[in-house]
């Protein structure tokens, strides 16, 4: 019997992998991952350039715009702008300078003039509307020039003015050392959603779809009758769950490999991996806020929670698929399951926004949802290791009940090709009749 189960698992996985579509999709995924991680170089190759030089023509009545070139490029670096600026002081007329602005360049004309009330004013000309970052870079740079001009003409001591205008120092001290401050909570919430919630959500959807499609395929081709005549429904049920879960994990591993290959290509071509600076910042923030040590102590429970959450969804998907006679029926029947999954997804996102919410804490215990909520609430210190343990225990109990009573439904459903009286048969099977 064990050899038959191994054969079913092997054939099921082979059936999914040994197809043209699997190979085509994974080639596309490989190309996409490499492309996404090297998108700036690809755009540059086809005519776009993240290091385009923007010519800035300056008409300056004040004589204080000599440092504008350095200010623009320094602010551009601080704000991660997409251009390099090259300033050219001009004595030409505005009319002649604006004629140089066209769709073939990103040139800008800046006219700086005296003003009795505001010290100086400026007018910025561009062929296309400036994006927010470029506009901010120019505004900040001109404001610094205005400050220098105001200091020079008003007689105010520069050091004294800097002392007055500098922001007040504010030290943050939290007396409850067990709590995270709001900034750390927001950082943790964003990080956990990025590295955990979204991938896990996608994997569960893929798993549910995979099991339903395969069981309905076997029923529609009548091959189910041949299989069940050689192996028990219980073993067939287990083989489908193991094979589909294994395939999903394999696909996840391949995507991870593709990501690493994309990163390797970027490092080889640019010498850096700076496209992931924001991600690295999130991970660094997690470590600084002591969240990683917090998660580390619960790793065994988290692993159990993840594995058995996959198992719970796989069991429920198999049971639902056995009750249907076509993939269309299965799509309708799994709708409540998708709503349940979506509820867990959005509650997980909102966990960092509602600190101390009793509702979210209770939801973190609920099987099917706990896998998306409990890890995040624990990482945010909204729940304890004991709460996480309760979530795991309830999930294990749910998996046991799903298998014990679900297999009864599965035995009846997989050989049923009519929806007539199906629910009546299901309830009778649950009562053991």
C-alpha positions in Angstrom: 0.0 0.0 0.0 2.8 2.4 0.9 4.5 1.7 -2.5 1.2 2.6 -4.2 0.9 5.8 -2.3 4.5 6.7 -3.2 3.7 5.9 -6.8 0.6 8.2 -6.7 2.6 11.1 -5.2 5.4 10.6 -7.7 3.1 10.5 -10.7 1.0 13.4 -9.4 4.1 15.7 -9.1 5.5 14.4 -12.4 2.2 15.1 -14.1 2.4 18.7 -12.9 6.1 19.2 -13.7 6.5 17.2 -17.0 4.4 19.6 -19.0 5.2 22.2 -21.6 3.2 24.8 -19.6 5.2 24.3 -16.4 8.5 24.8 -18.4 7.2 27.8 -20.3 5.8 29.5 -17.1 9.0 28.9 -15.2 11.1 30.3 -18.1 8.8 33.4 -18.1 9.2 33.6 -14.3 13.0 33.4 -14.6 13.0 36.2 -17.2 10.6 38.3 -15.2 12.6 38.0 -11.9 15.9 38.9 -13.7 14.1 41.7 -15.5 12.5 43.2 -12.4 15.7 43.2 -10.5 17.6 44.8 -13.4 14.8 47.1 -14.7 16.8 50.3 -14.7 19.5 48.7 -16.9 17.0 47.4 -19.3 15.3 50.8 -19.6 18.7 52.4 -20.2 19.5 49.8 -22.9 16.4 50.6 -24.8 16.8 54.3 -24.7 16.0 55.3 -21.2 18.7 56.5 -18.9 18.5 56.9 -15.1 21.6 59.0 -15.3 20.4 61.5 -17.9 22.0 64.9 -17.5 19.4 67.6 -17.2 20.6 71.0 -18.4 19.6 73.8 -16.2 19.9 77.3 -17.7 19.9 80.0 -15.0 19.3 83.7 -15.3 20.4 85.1 -11.9 20.0 88.7 -10.9 21.2 88.1 -7.4 24.6 86.6 -8.1 24.1 83.9 -5.4 23.2 80.9 -7.6 26.9 79.9 -8.2 26.4 76.9 -5.8 23.1 75.8 -7.5 24.8 72.9 -9.4 26.1 71.3 -6.3 22.9 71.9 -4.4 20.8 70.3 -7.1 22.9 67.2 -7.3 23.2 66.8 -3.5 19.5 67.1 -3.1 19.0 64.7 -6.0 21.1 62.1 -4.2 19.3 62.6 -0.9 15.8 62.2 -2.6 16.9 59.4 -5.0 16.1 61.5 -8.0 16.5 60.1 -11.5 18.7 62.8 -13.1 22.0 64.5 -12.9 21.9 68.3 -13.1 24.3 70.5 -15.0 23.8 74.2 -14.4 24.8 76.8 -17.0 24.6 80.5 -16.1 23.2 82.5 -19.0 22.7 86.1 -20.0 20.4 85.3 -22.8 16.7 86.3 -22.8 14.0 84.1 -21.4 12.4 83.9 -24.8 15.5 82.4 -26.4 16.2 80.0 -23.6 12.7 78.6 -23.5 13.0 77.8 -27.2 15.5 75.2 -26.2 12.9 73.3 -24.3 11.4 70.5 -26.3 10.3 66.9 -26.2 13.8 65.6 -27.0 15.3 66.8 -23.8 14.6 67.4 -20.1 16.2 70.9 -20.0 15.0 73.4 -17.4 15.2 77.2 -17.3 15.3 79.0 -13.9 14.9 82.8 -13.6 16.0 84.2 -10.2 15.1 87.8 -9.4 15.3 90.3 -6.5 12.2 90.8 -4.3 11.8 93.4 -1.6 9.5 91.3 0.6 10.8 87.8 0.0 14.4 88.6 -0.8 14.2 86.7 -4.0 11.7 84.9 -6.3 12.2 82.3 -9.0 10.3 81.1 -12.1 11.0 77.6 -13.4 10.3 76.7 -17.1 10.1 73.2 -18.4 8.6 71.6 -21.6 6.8 68.9 -19.6 5.3 69.1 -16.1 8.0 68.4 -13.5 7.6 65.2 -11.4 7.2 65.6 -7.7 10.8 64.6 -6.8 12.4 66.9 -9.4 10.2 69.8 -8.3 11.1 69.1 -4.6 14.9 69.0 -5.5 14.7 72.4 -7.3 12.6 73.9 -4.5 14.9 72.8 -1.8 18.0 74.0 -3.7 16.6 77.4 -4.4 15.4 77.7 -0.8 19.0 77.2 0.4 20.3 79.8 -2.0 17.6 82.2 -0.7 18.7 81.6 2.8 22.3 82.3 1.9 21.3 85.5 0.2 19.0 86.6 3.1 21.9 86.1 5.6 24.3 88.1 3.5 21.9 91.1 3.0 20.1 91.2 6.4 23.2 91.2 8.6 21.9 88.3 10.7 24.7 86.1 12.1 24.6 82.7 10.2 25.4 80.6 13.3 22.7 82.3 15.3 20.1 81.8 12.6 21.0 78.2 12.3 20.5 77.8 16.0 17.1 79.4 15.8 15.9 77.5 12.8 17.2 74.1 13.7 14.6 71.6 14.9 14.2 71.0 18.6 16.0 67.9 19.9 13.5 65.3 21.2 14.6 62.2 23.0 12.0 59.3 23.1 11.9 57.2 26.2 9.3 54.4 26.6 8.9 53.4 30.2 7.1 50.1 29.3 10.0 48.3 27.7 7.8 45.4 26.6 6.0 47.7 24.1 7.2 48.8 20.7 6.9 52.5 19.9 4.5 53.4 17.0 7.4 53.9 14.5 8.8 50.5 15.2 5.3 48.9 14.9 4.7 50.5 11.5 8.1 49.3 10.4 7.5 45.8 11.7 4.1 45.7 10.1 5.4 46.7 6.7 8.3 44.3 7.0 6.2 41.3 8.0 3.7 42.0 5.2 6.6 42.1 2.7 8.5 39.0 3.7 5.7 36.8 5.0 2.1 37.8 4.5 1.9 38.3 0.8 4.0 35.2 -0.3 2.1 33.0 2.2 -1.3 34.3 0.9 -0.3 33.5 -2.7 1.0 30.0 -1.9 -2.3 29.0 -0.1 -4.3 30.2 -3.1 -2.1 28.2 -5.5 -2.4 25.1 -3.2 -6.2 25.3 -3.1 -6.5 25.7 -6.9 -4.0 22.8 -7.5 -5.8 20.2 -5.4 -9.3 21.1 -6.8 -8.1 21.1 -10.4 -6.4 17.7 -10.1 -9.2 15.9 -8.3 -11.8 17.2 -10.8 -9.6 16.3 -13.7 -9.5 12.7 -12.5 -13.3 12.6 -11.9 -14.0 14.1 -15.3 -11.8 11.6 -17.2 -13.2 8.7 -15.1 -9.7 7.7 -14.1 -10.7 8.0 -10.5 -12.6 4.7 -10.7 -9.4 2.9 -11.8 -7.3 4.5 -9.1 -9.7 3.8 -6.3 -10.0 0.2 -7.3 -6.3 -0.1 -6.6 -5.8 2.1 -3.6 -8.0 3.2 -0.7 -9.7 6.6 -0.7 -7.8 7.4 2.4 -4.4 6.8 0.8 -5.6 8.6 -2.4 -6.6 11.6 -0.3 -3.2 11.7 1.4 -1.3 11.4 -1.8 -3.2 14.3 -3.4 -2.5 16.5 -0.4 1.2 15.6 -0.2 1.8 15.9 -3.9 0.0 19.3 -4.3 1.7 20.7 -1.2 5.1 19.4 -2.5 4.6 21.0 -5.9 3.7 24.4 -4.3 6.8 24.3 -2.2 8.9 23.3 -5.2 7.5 26.2 -7.2 8.2 28.6 -4.3 11.8 27.3 -4.1 12.2 27.9 -7.9 11.0 31.4 -7.6 13.5 32.0 -4.8 16.3 30.6 -7.0 15.1 32.9 -9.9 15.3 35.9 -7.5 18.8 35.0 -6.4 19.9 34.6 -10.1 18.4 38.0 -10.8 20.3 39.5 -7.9 23.5 37.8 -9.1 23.0 39.2 -12.6 22.6 42.7 -11.1 25.7 42.3 -8.9 27.8 41.1 -11.9 26.6 44.0 -14.2 26.5 46.9 -11.7 28.6 45.7 -8.8 25.8 46.4 -6.3 22.3 45.3 -5.3 21.1 48.8 -4.5 17.6 48.2 -6.0 16.7 46.5 -2.7 17.9 49.3 -0.5 14.3 49.7 0.8 14.0 46.0 1.6 17.3 46.0 3.3 16.3 49.0 5.4 13.1 47.1 6.5 15.1 44.1 7.5 17.7 46.2 9.3 14.8 48.0 11.1 13.4 44.7 12.2 16.7 43.7 13.8 17.2 47.1 15.5 13.7 47.0 17.0 14.5 43.5 18.5 11.7 41.9 16.6 13.9 39.2 15.1 15.0 37.9 18.5 11.3 37.9 19.4 10.4 35.8 16.4 13.5 33.5 17.0 12.1 32.2 20.3 8.9 31.1 18.5 10.4 29.5 15.4 9.4 25.9 16.3 5.8 27.0 16.8 5.8 29.1 13.7 7.0 26.2 11.6 4.3 24.0 12.9 1.7 26.7 12.3 2.8 27.2 8.7 3.0 23.5 7.9 -0.3 22.5 9.4 -2.0 25.6 7.9 -1.1 24.3 4.5 -2.4 20.9 5.6 -5.7 22.4 6.8 -6.3 24.3 3.6 -5.3 21.2 1.5 -7.6 19.0 3.5 -10.6 21.3 3.1 -9.8 21.9 -0.6 -9.7 18.1 -1.2 -13.0 17.6 0.6 -14.7 20.4 -1.3 -13.3 19.1 -4.6 -14.6 15.6 -4.0 -18.1 17.0 -3.6 -18.1 18.6 -7.0 -18.5 17.1 -10.5 -16.7 19.8 -12.5 -14.0 22.5 -12.0 -16.8 25.2 -12.4 -18.7 23.7 -9.5 -15.5 23.7 -7.4 -14.8 27.3 -8.2 -18.2 28.2 -6.8 -17.9 26.0 -3.8 -14.5 27.4 -2.8 -15.7 31.0 -2.8 -16.4 31.0 1.0 -12.9 29.6 1.5 -11.4 32.5 -0.5 -13.4 35.0 1.6 -12.0 33.4 4.7 -8.5 33.7 3.3 -9.0 37.3 2.3 -10.3 38.1 5.8 -7.1 36.7 7.4 -5.0 38.7 4.8 -6.6 42.1 5.6 -6.7 41.5 9.3 -3.0 40.7 9.2 -2.4 44.0 7.4 -4.4 45.9 10.0 -2.8 44.3 13.0 -0.1 46.9 13.3 -2.7 49.7 13.1 -4.8 48.6 16.0 -2.5 48.0 18.9 -4.0 46.0 21.7 -7.2 45.1 19.8 -9.0 42.2 21.6 -10.8 41.4 18.3 -7.5 40.8 16.4 -6.2 38.8 19.3 -9.2 36.5 19.2 -9.0 36.2 15.4 -5.3 35.1 15.8 -6.7 31.9 17.5 -9.0 31.0 14.6 -7.8 28.1 12.4 -7.4 29.0 8.7 -6.9 32.7 9.7 -4.4 32.2 12.4 -1.6 31.4 9.9 -1.9 34.9 8.5 -2.6 36.8 11.7 -0.8 35.1 14.7 2.8 35.4 13.4 2.3 39.2 12.9 0.6 39.9 16.2 3.3 37.9 17.9 6.1 39.8 16.2 4.4 43.1 17.1 4.2 41.8 20.7 0.4 42.1 20.7 0.3 38.4 21.7 2.5 36.1 23.7 4.2 32.8 23.2 1.3 31.2 25.1 -1.2 32.8 22.6 0.8 31.4 19.7 0.7 28.0 21.3 -3.0 28.2 21.7 -3.3 29.0 18.0 -1.2 26.0 17.1 -3.2 23.6 19.3 -6.5 24.8 17.8 -5.1 24.3 14.3 -3.9 20.8 15.1 -7.3 19.9 16.4 -8.9 21.3 13.3 -6.6 19.2 11.1 -7.5 16.1 13.0 -11.2 16.7 12.8 -10.9 17.6 9.1 -9.1 14.4 8.3 -11.3 12.2 10.6 -14.6 13.4 9.3 -13.5 14.7 5.9 -12.3 11.3 4.7 -15.9 10.0 5.2 -17.1 12.7 2.8 -14.2 12.1 0.4 -15.1 8.4 0.1 -18.6 9.2 -0.9 -17.8 12.2 -3.1 -15.0 11.0 -5.3 -17.1 8.4 -7.0 -20.2 10.5 -7.1 -20.8 12.1 -10.6 -24.2 13.6 -9.9 -25.1 16.6 -7.7 -28.5 15.1 -7.0 -28.9 14.3 -3.4 -25.2 15.0 -2.8 -25.6 17.0 0.4 -27.9 14.3 1.9 -25.2 11.7 1.2 -22.5 13.9 2.7 -24.4 14.4 6.0 -25.2 10.7 6.1 -21.5 9.9 5.7 -20.6 12.2 8.5 -22.9 10.3 10.8 -21.1 7.1 9.8 -24.1 5.7 7.9 
